[in-house]
Amino acid sequence: MAIYDYFRLRKSGMSLIEVMVALVILGLTSAALMGLFLVGSRDTAVARHDVEAANMAQEILEQVKAAPENQLGTARDGTATTIQLESGASDANDSYNGMTIAITGGTGAGQVRKIADYNGATRTATVEGAWDTIPDTTTTYAIFKGVDTGYAYQVTVAPNGNLATVTVTVTYQATGNRQREVSLTSERLRR
């Protein structure tokens, strides 16, 4: 009976040392779990931005690939806020108003602006905000619907035989002030 009484008494309560050890283990486990939670939250935010940037890049890529020939070309000239399009561009006033123009190659490559006004007679598009580098006769462009976003992006189109390689690169600031990029590439049949 003595052994039975010992275990029964032992079962009914814990010593102070056992309680302290249990609290220390609980504290260490909680701290580790909190660290994992914070890392998971940060990684989830980065993944969310990556998905948004990839979706945006895909949308722009599809728009550029579907752009008609009169919305792709080589500039004839430019000023601080204008670009003179190829002679094959639309001759109707305001036909490109509100659309986006991306400098896809040559001088000023990488710049993207919204078209504020278009003069069909001179084939001149006036953009919102001055160009960082003024387009010239080496500048190639693509005009498309565009997307409203807080992310910066670039569009490049490189000739490749009967195809053109179209690349859209979306850039954003991640947590910790790190810059991240998402880039998608596809090909477009050259007409």
N, C-alpha and C positions, 0 to 999 in steps of 0.2 A: 503493500500500500504506500509506502514512503516514496517510491519512484513516481507513482501515479500522482500523489499530492505535489511533488516537485514540479512536474510538467504542467499540472493544472494551475499552479501559482505562477509559473513562468509564462504561461499563455495569457494570463489575465492582464499583464502589464509589461511595459518596456522600460528599460532603464534610461536615465537621462543621456547617457553616452550613445545609446542606440538611436534615440530621437535626434540628437545632434548630427550623427553620421547620416541619417536619413535626410535631414534638412540640407546638409552640404551636398549630398548626391543630387537632390532635387534642384538645388541652386545651379550646380554645374550643368545639369541636363537642360534646365530652362535657358541658361545663357547660350548654350550651343544651339538650341532650337531657335532662339531669337536671332542669332547670327545667320542661320540658314534661312530664316524668314526674310531678313533684310536683303540678303544676296538674291534670293528668289524674286523679291519685289523689284529690285534693280534690273535683273535679267528679263523679267516680264515687261518692264517699261521699254527696254532696248528692243526686245522682240516686237512689241507693238509698233514702235517707230519703223523698224525694218519692214514689217508687213505693209504699213501705210505707204512707205516710200516705194516698195516694190509694186504695189497696186497703182500708184501714181505713175511710175515709170512705164508700166504695162499700158496704161490708158494713153499716155503721150505717144508711146511707140506705135500703137495701133492707129492713132490719128495721123501720124507722119506717114506711115505706110499706106494709108488710104487717101492721102492728099492728092488731088488732081495735079496734073503737070503744070498748070498755070499758077500753082502755089509753091513750086519748087524752081530754083534757078540760081543764076549768078547776077549779082548786083551790077548796075551800070554806073553807080556813083553813090555818094552819101554825104551827109553833113552831120553836125552834132546830134540832131534829133530826127533825121530823115534817112531813108534808103530808097534809091530809085531802082525799081524792079525791072526784070527782063521785059522785052517788048511783047512776049506772049502772056503777060499777066493781064488780068481783067481790065477792060477799058471803062468799066462802070464806076462812077464816083461812089465812095463809101462801101464798096463791096467787101472790103477786108476789115472794116471798122469793128473793134472789139475782139478781133482775133489776135493770136499770138504769133510773133515772128521770131524764129531762132536762127542765129548765125551758125551754120553747120560746118563751115570750113573757111579757110583763107583768113584775111585780115578781120580781126574781131571775133574769131571763133569762140563759141561758148556763151555768147551774150544772148539773153532772151528778153524781149520787151513786148508789151501790149501795143497794138496799133490803135492810135487815137483817131486818125483821119486818113483817108485814102483819096488821092486825086487820080482818076482813071485816065485823063488826057495825058498826063505826064508820067503815069505809072509810079507815083511817089507816095510812099507810106510815111506818115509822121508818127513817131512812137512816143509813148509816155516815158519821160525820163531820158536824159541824154545818154548816148552810147559811151561806154568807157573807152572804146577804140572805134574811131569812125570807119564805117564800111567803105570799101573801094571796089575796083573791078575784079579783084581776086576773091571777094566775099561771096560765099554761097549761102543760100537761105532756104528755110521751109516755113510755110505759113499754115497754121492749123488752129482748131478751136481753142486749145489750151485748157488748163485747169487752174482753179483758184486754190492756192496752197501756201503754207508758210515755209515750205521747203524750197531750196534753190535747186535748179536743175540745168543741165546742158544737153543739147542734142547735136550729134555729129552724124554726117552722112558721107561715107567714103565710097567712091566708085569701085566696082569689082567685076569687070566684064559686063555681062548682061544684067548683073545684080548690083544693088547698092547696099552696103552694110550700114544699118541704122543703129546707133547706140544712144541710149538715154541714161544719163548718170544723175541720180538724185543725191543731194548732200544735206546733212542736217547735223546739229549739235546734240550729242548725247550727254548723259549725265557726266559730271566731272569735266565739262567743257571739252570733251573729246569730239572730234569731227568724224562722222561716219558716212560712208557712201554705199549706195545700192545702184548697181549698173545692170541694164538689160540690153541685149543685142539681138537683132534679127536682120533679115534681108528683105529687100523690096525689089521687085522686078522693075528694071529700068525700061521705060517705054521709048 
